[in-house]
Amino acid sequence: MSVPDLFQIAEVILYSEGFRYAKELGKKLVNVFLLCRQILSPQQHYDWGLRALKTILTVGGQILQNEKKQNSKIDQYTEARIVVQAMNINTLSKLTYSDSVRFNGLREDVFPGLKKEDLEKSLYEDLERAIKEALVDMKLDYMPSQVRKILQYYEACNQRMGVGIVGPGGCGKSTLWKVLREAFKKLKRRLVVHTINPK
């Protein structure tokens, strides 16, 4: 069985999505994947293969198209920022805390020079505003880390057919989806939730 050439696949998909600097960005992205496979802890739910790579490339293409609608000048820095944002969207929510610290370090080494504030620029301003309103309505305190987790949950729901939230008791699992559901109501959208009793 042959092994897919991730470098070539990444380059071709990035070109097809509209990236002008696809060769360099594809090489960097695949290098991050290879380093993560070697350095991060071996978790059952981590995926550093073609499926995850394809998802990142597709999400990057969507972000690029939205960026082109707002800004006609797309340079190499902007394309690198978009690829890193897509990588963060698909990866950070799955990582353990210690692995997320290592991942951010790897990302900064492979993609140097990207400003942190540019990477943290919200892609979902309307949803974020609705989340803040929902927190006020539900009499919950605003915590940037919790809003970030809610947005990661939303991103995971967009990318996958089913999403499970796991964690110890009292860590805010139910709060995540309840706040997102309330925010969706404010945006006249619907969040379908199926609660399963594990007992």
DOMARKE-184319 format. One record per residue (C-alpha): chain; residue number from 1; x, y, z. Coordinates in steps of 0.02 Angstrom, whole numbers, m for minus. Example, Ala and Ser with C-alpha at 12.3 -4.5 7.8 and 13.67 -1.06 7.14 Angstrom:
BEGIN
@c=A	k=1	X=615	Y=m225	Z=390
@c=A	k=2	X=684	Y=m53	Z=357
// end
This chain:
BEGIN
@c=A	k=1	X=0	Y=0	Z=0
@c=A	k=2	X=71	Y=168	Z=m49
@c=A	k=3	X=85	Y=314	Z=72
@c=A	k=4	X=3	Y=477	Z=13
@c=A	k=5	X=122	Y=621	Z=m23
@c=A	k=6	X=52	Y=747	Z=102
@c=A	k=7	X=164	Y=887	Z=37
@c=A	k=8	X=99	Y=872	Z=m140
@c=A	k=9	X=m82	Y=849	Z=m85
@c=A	k=10	X=m73	Y=1004	Z=27
@c=A	k=11	X=6	Y=1107	Z=m113
@c=A	k=12	X=m123	Y=1056	Z=m244
@c=A	k=13	X=m273	Y=1084	Z=m130
@c=A	k=14	X=m208	Y=1253	Z=m74
@c=A	k=15	X=m183	Y=1305	Z=m256
@c=A	k=16	X=m359	Y=1245	Z=m298
@c=A	k=17	X=m429	Y=1344	Z=m151
@c=A	k=18	X=m350	Y=1503	Z=m219
@c=A	k=19	X=m188	Y=1520	Z=m120
@c=A	k=20	X=m45	Y=1599	Z=m219
@c=A	k=21	X=92	Y=1541	Z=m97
@c=A	k=22	X=29	Y=1362	Z=m88
@c=A	k=23	X=196	Y=1273	Z=m106
@c=A	k=24	X=277	Y=1357	Z=44
@c=A	k=25	X=120	Y=1356	Z=152
@c=A	k=26	X=81	Y=1173	Z=113
@c=A	k=27	X=257	Y=1122	Z=160
@c=A	k=28	X=247	Y=1216	Z=326
@c=A	k=29	X=76	Y=1145	Z=368
@c=A	k=30	X=130	Y=965	Z=335
@c=A	k=31	X=288	Y=994	Z=438
@c=A	k=32	X=180	Y=1050	Z=585
@c=A	k=33	X=80	Y=888	Z=566
@c=A	k=34	X=237	Y=781	Z=561
@c=A	k=35	X=310	Y=868	Z=713
@c=A	k=36	X=147	Y=851	Z=809
@c=A	k=37	X=143	Y=665	Z=773
@c=A	k=38	X=318	Y=651	Z=847
@c=A	k=39	X=314	Y=773	Z=992
@c=A	k=40	X=137	Y=778	Z=1062
@c=A	k=41	X=70	Y=643	Z=1178
@c=A	k=42	X=m10	Y=492	Z=1096
@c=A	k=43	X=m197	Y=518	Z=1119
@c=A	k=44	X=m327	Y=407	Z=1039
@c=A	k=45	X=m428	Y=552	Z=969
@c=A	k=46	X=m280	Y=644	Z=888
@c=A	k=47	X=m277	Y=636	Z=699
@c=A	k=48	X=m122	Y=696	Z=606
@c=A	k=49	X=m166	Y=611	Z=443
@c=A	k=50	X=m242	Y=656	Z=277
@c=A	k=51	X=m420	Y=677	Z=342
@c=A	k=52	X=m372	Y=813	Z=465
@c=A	k=53	X=m256	Y=894	Z=338
@c=A	k=54	X=m395	Y=900	Z=207
@c=A	k=55	X=m514	Y=980	Z=333
@c=A	k=56	X=m388	Y=1116	Z=374
@c=A	k=57	X=m356	Y=1152	Z=190
@c=A	k=58	X=m542	Y=1163	Z=152
@c=A	k=59	X=m577	Y=1277	Z=301
@c=A	k=60	X=m428	Y=1383	Z=247
@c=A	k=61	X=m506	Y=1401	Z=75
@c=A	k=62	X=m671	Y=1458	Z=151
@c=A	k=63	X=m582	Y=1587	Z=259
@c=A	k=64	X=m483	Y=1647	Z=107
@c=A	k=65	X=m642	Y=1671	Z=4
@c=A	k=66	X=m721	Y=1772	Z=146
@c=A	k=67	X=m561	Y=1875	Z=161
@c=A	k=68	X=m561	Y=1911	Z=m27
@c=A	k=69	X=m738	Y=1979	Z=m14
@c=A	k=70	X=m682	Y=2104	Z=120
@c=A	k=71	X=m504	Y=2140	Z=64
@c=A	k=72	X=m444	Y=2138	Z=m116
@c=A	k=73	X=m259	Y=2136	Z=m68
@c=A	k=74	X=m206	Y=1965	Z=m6
@c=A	k=75	X=m19	Y=1951	Z=26
@c=A	k=76	X=91	Y=1809	Z=90
@c=A	k=77	X=69	Y=1862	Z=272
@c=A	k=78	X=m121	Y=1857	Z=254
@c=A	k=79	X=m118	Y=1685	Z=173
@c=A	k=80	X=m4	Y=1618	Z=311
@c=A	k=81	X=m120	Y=1692	Z=443
@c=A	k=82	X=m270	Y=1609	Z=360
@c=A	k=83	X=m185	Y=1438	Z=356
@c=A	k=84	X=m138	Y=1453	Z=540
@c=A	k=85	X=m314	Y=1508	Z=586
@c=A	k=86	X=m385	Y=1356	Z=495
@c=A	k=87	X=m259	Y=1245	Z=584
@c=A	k=88	X=m309	Y=1319	Z=752
@c=A	k=89	X=m494	Y=1295	Z=715
@c=A	k=90	X=m474	Y=1111	Z=677
@c=A	k=91	X=m341	Y=1067	Z=805
@c=A	k=92	X=m343	Y=1166	Z=967
@c=A	k=93	X=m511	Y=1103	Z=1032
@c=A	k=94	X=m449	Y=922	Z=1027
@c=A	k=95	X=m284	Y=947	Z=1117
@c=A	k=96	X=m249	Y=922	Z=1301
@c=A	k=97	X=m189	Y=1078	Z=1392
@c=A	k=98	X=m5	Y=1027	Z=1394
@c=A	k=99	X=m12	Y=976	Z=1211
@c=A	k=100	X=m95	Y=1140	Z=1164
@c=A	k=101	X=53	Y=1234	Z=1240
@c=A	k=102	X=175	Y=1125	Z=1140
@c=A	k=103	X=69	Y=1143	Z=983
@c=A	k=104	X=70	Y=1334	Z=996
@c=A	k=105	X=260	Y=1329	Z=1016
@c=A	k=106	X=278	Y=1218	Z=862
@c=A	k=107	X=162	Y=1329	Z=763
@c=A	k=108	X=262	Y=1484	Z=810
@c=A	k=109	X=425	Y=1398	Z=759
@c=A	k=110	X=360	Y=1342	Z=589
@c=A	k=111	X=258	Y=1500	Z=553
@c=A	k=112	X=366	Y=1638	Z=631
@c=A	k=113	X=317	Y=1820	Z=625
@c=A	k=114	X=128	Y=1803	Z=639
@c=A	k=115	X=55	Y=1924	Z=765
@c=A	k=116	X=m47	Y=1845	Z=904
@c=A	k=117	X=m185	Y=1976	Z=890
@c=A	k=118	X=m205	Y=1937	Z=704
@c=A	k=119	X=m225	Y=1752	Z=741
@c=A	k=120	X=m353	Y=1785	Z=878
@c=A	k=121	X=m460	Y=1897	Z=767
@c=A	k=122	X=m635	Y=1826	Z=778
@c=A	k=123	X=m708	Y=1745	Z=625
@c=A	k=124	X=m880	Y=1744	Z=706
@c=A	k=125	X=m914	Y=1920	Z=767
@c=A	k=126	X=m1105	Y=1904	Z=760
@c=A	k=127	X=m1102	Y=1739	Z=853
@c=A	k=128	X=m980	Y=1805	Z=982
@c=A	k=129	X=m1093	Y=1955	Z=1015
@c=A	k=130	X=m1243	Y=1838	Z=1034
@c=A	k=131	X=m1144	Y=1727	Z=1154
@c=A	k=132	X=m1104	Y=1879	Z=1263
@c=A	k=133	X=m1289	Y=1926	Z=1265
@c=A	k=134	X=m1337	Y=1747	Z=1308
@c=A	k=135	X=m1215	Y=1746	Z=1453
@c=A	k=136	X=m1295	Y=1904	Z=1522
@c=A	k=137	X=m1471	Y=1832	Z=1499
@c=A	k=138	X=m1420	Y=1670	Z=1587
@c=A	k=139	X=m1338	Y=1771	Z=1728
@c=A	k=140	X=m1167	Y=1695	Z=1694
@c=A	k=141	X=m1000	Y=1784	Z=1707
@c=A	k=142	X=m907	Y=1825	Z=1547
@c=A	k=143	X=m746	Y=1725	Z=1536
@c=A	k=144	X=m642	Y=1740	Z=1375
@c=A	k=145	X=m582	Y=1561	Z=1393
@c=A	k=146	X=m761	Y=1497	Z=1403
@c=A	k=147	X=m814	Y=1598	Z=1250
@c=A	k=148	X=m664	Y=1526	Z=1158
@c=A	k=149	X=m720	Y=1349	Z=1205
@c=A	k=150	X=m898	Y=1386	Z=1147
@c=A	k=151	X=m830	Y=1446	Z=979
@c=A	k=152	X=m720	Y=1291	Z=966
@c=A	k=153	X=m874	Y=1184	Z=1000
@c=A	k=154	X=m967	Y=1278	Z=863
@c=A	k=155	X=m823	Y=1251	Z=742
@c=A	k=156	X=m819	Y=1065	Z=783
@c=A	k=157	X=m1006	Y=1053	Z=751
@c=A	k=158	X=m982	Y=1134	Z=581
@c=A	k=159	X=m846	Y=1010	Z=532
@c=A	k=160	X=m916	Y=847	Z=599
@c=A	k=161	X=m1079	Y=750	Z=595
@c=A	k=162	X=m1079	Y=722	Z=783
@c=A	k=163	X=m984	Y=801	Z=926
@c=A	k=164	X=m967	Y=739	Z=1104
@c=A	k=165	X=m914	Y=847	Z=1250
@c=A	k=166	X=m811	Y=756	Z=1381
@c=A	k=167	X=m732	Y=811	Z=1543
@c=A	k=168	X=m742	Y=797	Z=1732
@c=A	k=169	X=m898	Y=844	Z=1829
@c=A	k=170	X=m925	Y=1031	Z=1853
@c=A	k=171	X=m807	Y=1088	Z=1715
@c=A	k=172	X=m944	Y=1173	Z=1611
@c=A	k=173	X=m990	Y=1043	Z=1480
@c=A	k=174	X=m1177	Y=1077	Z=1489
@c=A	k=175	X=m1149	Y=1264	Z=1499
@c=A	k=176	X=m1058	Y=1262	Z=1332
@c=A	k=177	X=m1200	Y=1194	Z=1229
@c=A	k=178	X=m1336	Y=1284	Z=1328
@c=A	k=179	X=m1253	Y=1453	Z=1299
@c=A	k=180	X=m1227	Y=1412	Z=1115
@c=A	k=181	X=m1411	Y=1361	Z=1101
@c=A	k=182	X=m1465	Y=1527	Z=1177
@c=A	k=183	X=m1348	Y=1623	Z=1062
@c=A	k=184	X=m1420	Y=1530	Z=912
@c=A	k=185	X=m1597	Y=1581	Z=967
@c=A	k=186	X=m1541	Y=1762	Z=963
@c=A	k=187	X=m1476	Y=1737	Z=786
@c=A	k=188	X=m1639	Y=1648	Z=735
@c=A	k=189	X=m1547	Y=1483	Z=712
@c=A	k=190	X=m1573	Y=1312	Z=789
@c=A	k=191	X=m1452	Y=1197	Z=879
@c=A	k=192	X=m1505	Y=1015	Z=881
@c=A	k=193	X=m1453	Y=928	Z=1043
@c=A	k=194	X=m1473	Y=745	Z=1088
@c=A	k=195	X=m1431	Y=711	Z=1270
@c=A	k=196	X=m1382	Y=531	Z=1306
@c=A	k=197	X=m1380	Y=459	Z=1481
@c=A	k=198	X=m1219	Y=357	Z=1496
@c=A	k=199	X=m1287	Y=248	Z=1636
// end
